[in-house]
């Protein structure tokens, strides 16, 4: 259910972006900063500001989210901001 909601939300965001170039982006990196309370809000991953919203899929299969955690981030650029659609902890290679 949550995944379907996320897909619908991302679809609506993309539909509203008529005339704006948008492509799904994916990158790996180390979490450098997180919101003071909870997981929603601005994170910094490898120097890039990542906005985590209520529809962002969060997976902690390889450890908890914390500063120093290695993660995979997927999302889209929208109005100059990177909106995460999914963040997942990973084992550092």
C-alpha positions as CSV (number, residue, x, y, z in Angstrom):
1,X,0.0,0.0,0.0
2,X,2.8,2.5,1.0
3,X,4.7,1.7,-2.2
4,X,1.6,2.3,-4.4
5,X,1.0,5.6,-2.6
6,X,4.7,6.5,-3.2
7,X,4.4,5.7,-6.9
8,X,1.2,7.7,-7.2
9,X,2.8,10.7,-5.4
10,X,5.9,10.6,-7.5
11,X,3.7,10.3,-10.6
12,X,1.8,13.4,-9.6
13,X,4.9,15.3,-8.9
14,X,6.3,14.3,-12.3
15,X,3.0,15.2,-14.0
16,X,3.2,18.7,-12.5
17,X,6.6,19.2,-13.9
18,X,5.5,19.8,-17.5
19,X,8.3,21.7,-19.2
20,X,10.9,20.8,-16.6
21,X,13.5,18.3,-17.3
22,X,13.4,15.5,-14.8
23,X,15.1,12.1,-14.6
24,X,15.4,9.6,-11.8
25,X,18.8,9.7,-10.2
26,X,20.6,7.2,-8.1
27,X,23.8,7.5,-6.1
28,X,25.6,5.9,-3.2
29,X,27.3,7.8,-0.3
30,X,27.8,8.4,3.3
31,X,25.2,10.2,5.4
32,X,26.9,13.4,6.7
33,X,23.9,15.1,8.3
34,X,20.3,14.2,9.3
35,X,17.3,16.1,10.8
36,X,17.6,16.7,14.6
37,X,14.5,14.7,15.2
38,X,13.2,11.9,13.1
39,X,14.0,10.9,9.6
40,X,11.8,13.4,7.6
41,X,13.5,16.6,6.4
42,X,16.9,17.5,4.9
43,X,19.7,15.0,4.9
44,X,23.2,15.5,3.5
45,X,24.7,12.5,1.6
46,X,28.2,13.0,0.1
47,X,27.7,16.8,0.2
48,X,24.3,16.7,-1.6
49,X,21.2,17.9,0.1
50,X,18.5,15.2,0.0
51,X,14.9,16.0,1.0
52,X,13.2,13.0,2.7
53,X,9.4,13.3,2.7
54,X,6.6,11.2,4.1
55,X,6.4,9.1,0.9
56,X,10.1,8.3,0.8
57,X,10.7,4.6,1.1
58,X,13.2,4.0,3.9
59,X,14.9,0.6,4.3
60,X,17.4,-0.2,7.1
61,X,18.3,-3.7,6.1
62,X,22.1,-3.2,6.6
63,X,22.0,-1.1,9.7
64,X,20.2,1.9,11.1
65,X,20.1,5.4,9.5
66,X,22.7,7.5,11.2
67,X,25.5,9.9,10.4
68,X,28.3,7.7,8.9
69,X,25.9,5.1,7.4
70,X,26.5,4.1,3.8
71,X,23.3,4.4,1.7
72,X,21.9,4.1,-1.7
73,X,19.7,7.1,-2.6
74,X,17.1,7.3,-5.4
75,X,15.1,10.3,-6.3
76,X,14.3,13.2,-8.6
77,X,15.2,16.9,-8.9
78,X,12.2,19.2,-8.6
79,X,12.3,22.9,-8.5
80,X,16.0,22.9,-7.6
81,X,15.6,20.3,-4.8
82,X,16.5,16.7,-4.7
83,X,13.5,14.7,-3.5
84,X,14.3,11.1,-2.3
85,X,11.9,8.4,-3.4
86,X,14.0,5.7,-1.7
87,X,16.9,5.5,0.7
88,X,18.4,2.2,1.7
89,X,21.4,1.3,4.0
90,X,24.1,-0.7,2.3
91,X,27.2,-2.5,3.4
92,X,30.3,-0.4,2.4
93,X,32.4,-2.2,-0.2
